[in-house]
Amino acid sequence: MFEIAEKQNEREARMRKLAGQLEFTVEKTGDRFTLVRTVDVERPEREEYLTLDQAEELLETWKLRGHGS
C-alpha cells in the first residue's frame, strides 16, 4: 500500500512540475485538482475537479501544442 501512495506522490510531483513549466497554477482539494492558466490566453484557462490522470492528460495536450519548454 505504501508503494502505491509513493508512486501517486511521484506522479503528482511530475504533474506539478509540468504545470509550472506550462505556467499553470495547481490547486488540490482532496484527490482532485484545479488547473488555472492566465499567461498568453485571452481568458483564464480553468479546469476544475480533475483526477490526476485528467490533469496529466490536459497538461500533456498543452505541451504537445507547443506551449511548454
Protein Blocks (a to p, Z undefined) as FASTA:
>chain_A
ZZmmmmmmmmmmmmmmmmmmnopacddehjaccdddfehpfbacddehiafklmmmmmmm
mmmnopaZZ
